[in-house]
Amino acid sequence: MNCTATKENGEPCRSKPLNGSEFCFFHDPDKAEERKAASSAGGKAGTPKTLPPDAPWVSVRTPANVSEQIEATINRVLRGEIGHQVANSIAILLSLQLKAIDLQMDTERVESLEMLVEENSSSTVTRGGKWLPGNDSK
């Protein structure tokens, strides 16, 4: 047996009725206050915990900074100060920042190596009859 109520779209409700009632929880007129309380609590429960607006600005410009923020985020989650959704967002952003830092460091290394090669290319000579970069005598 199903709930005897009709849904807003005109279809019959297919939910099972509560014991001793012809209606399900969502259609039983005697449960209106309980539905209202459950709806209010559900809305509050779905709100992720975030850092307060006056939380200090943090630097994440170095791998050490990022590591500190990972540690801080772990501790905030464990203490219940922020929700897992916020922590997941922070983790993704910190991961992206680490990749950006790594890319910047790689770029700087390549530029340094290119400068060294350029500086040394003018003094490169042939060895064993093979032409080396910077030797125009081929």
C-alpha positions as CSV (number, residue, x, y, z in Angstrom):
1,M,0.0,0.0,0.0
2,N,1.2,3.5,-0.9
3,C,0.6,7.0,0.6
4,T,-2.8,8.2,-0.5
5,A,-1.7,11.8,-1.2
6,T,-1.2,13.3,-4.6
7,K,2.0,15.0,-5.5
8,E,2.1,18.6,-6.7
9,N,2.5,17.4,-10.3
10,G,-0.7,15.4,-10.0
11,E,0.9,11.9,-9.7
12,P,0.0,9.7,-6.8
13,C,2.7,9.5,-4.1
14,R,4.5,6.2,-4.2
15,S,6.0,6.4,-0.7
16,K,5.1,3.9,2.0
17,P,2.7,5.4,4.7
18,L,3.7,5.8,8.3
19,N,2.5,3.1,10.7
20,G,-1.1,3.9,11.7
21,S,-1.5,6.5,8.9
22,E,-2.6,6.6,5.3
23,F,0.1,9.2,4.6
24,C,3.9,9.2,4.3
25,F,6.1,11.5,6.4
26,F,6.0,14.2,3.7
27,H,2.3,14.2,3.3
28,D,1.0,13.5,6.9
29,P,-0.7,16.7,8.2
30,D,0.2,15.7,11.7
31,K,3.9,15.7,10.9
32,A,4.0,19.3,9.6
33,E,6.1,20.6,12.5
34,E,8.5,17.7,12.4
35,R,9.0,18.3,8.6
36,K,9.7,22.0,9.3
37,A,12.2,21.2,12.0
38,A,13.9,18.5,9.8
39,S,14.0,21.0,6.8
40,S,15.6,23.7,9.0
41,A,18.2,21.3,10.5
42,G,19.0,19.9,7.1
43,G,19.7,23.3,5.7
44,K,22.1,24.1,8.6
45,A,23.8,20.7,8.4
46,G,24.6,21.3,4.7
47,T,26.4,24.6,5.3
48,P,30.2,23.9,5.2
49,K,32.3,25.3,8.0
50,T,34.7,28.0,6.7
51,L,37.4,30.1,8.2
52,P,36.1,33.4,9.7
53,P,36.4,36.5,7.5
54,D,39.0,37.9,9.8
55,A,41.3,34.9,9.5
56,P,44.9,36.0,8.8
57,W,46.2,36.0,5.2
58,V,48.7,33.2,4.7
59,S,51.6,32.9,2.3
60,V,51.9,29.9,0.1
61,R,54.8,31.0,-2.1
62,T,57.3,28.3,-1.0
63,P,57.0,24.6,-0.6
64,A,57.6,25.1,3.2
65,N,54.6,27.6,3.3
66,V,52.4,25.0,1.5
67,S,53.5,22.3,3.9
68,E,52.6,24.5,6.9
69,Q,49.1,25.1,5.4
70,I,48.6,21.4,4.8
71,E,49.4,20.8,8.4
72,A,47.2,23.6,9.6
73,T,44.3,22.3,7.4
74,I,44.6,18.8,8.8
75,N,44.5,20.2,12.4
76,R,41.5,22.4,11.6
77,V,39.6,19.4,10.2
78,L,40.5,17.2,13.2
79,R,39.3,19.9,15.6
80,G,36.1,20.4,13.6
81,E,36.9,24.0,12.8
82,I,36.4,23.5,9.0
83,G,34.4,20.9,7.1
84,H,35.7,18.3,4.8
85,Q,34.4,20.1,1.7
86,V,36.4,23.2,2.6
87,A,39.4,21.1,3.5
88,N,39.1,19.3,0.1
89,S,39.1,22.7,-1.7
90,I,42.1,23.8,0.3
91,A,43.9,20.6,-0.5
92,I,43.3,21.0,-4.3
93,L,44.4,24.6,-4.2
94,L,47.6,23.8,-2.3
95,S,48.3,21.0,-4.7
96,L,47.9,23.4,-7.7
97,Q,50.2,25.9,-5.9
98,L,52.9,23.2,-5.4
99,K,52.7,22.4,-9.1
100,A,53.0,26.1,-10.0
101,I,56.0,26.5,-7.6
102,D,57.6,23.4,-9.2
103,L,57.0,24.7,-12.7
104,Q,58.6,28.1,-11.8
105,M,61.6,26.4,-10.3
106,D,62.0,24.2,-13.4
107,T,61.8,27.3,-15.6
108,E,64.4,29.1,-13.6
109,R,66.7,26.0,-13.8
110,V,66.3,25.7,-17.5
111,E,67.0,29.5,-18.0
112,S,70.2,29.1,-15.9
113,L,71.4,26.2,-17.9
114,E,70.6,28.0,-21.1
115,M,72.7,30.9,-20.0
116,L,75.6,28.6,-19.0
117,V,75.5,26.9,-22.4
118,E,75.4,30.2,-24.2
119,E,78.4,31.5,-22.1
120,N,80.4,28.3,-22.7
121,S,79.5,27.9,-26.4
122,S,81.9,30.7,-27.5
123,S,84.8,28.7,-26.1
124,T,83.8,25.3,-27.4
125,V,86.3,23.7,-29.8
126,T,86.2,20.6,-32.0
127,R,87.3,17.3,-30.5
128,G,88.3,14.4,-32.6
129,G,87.3,16.3,-35.7
130,K,83.6,16.8,-34.7
131,W,82.0,20.1,-34.7
132,L,80.7,21.4,-31.3
133,P,78.3,24.3,-30.7
134,G,80.1,27.6,-30.8
135,N,82.8,26.5,-33.1
136,D,82.3,28.1,-36.5
137,S,85.3,26.4,-38.2
138,K,83.4,23.2,-39.0
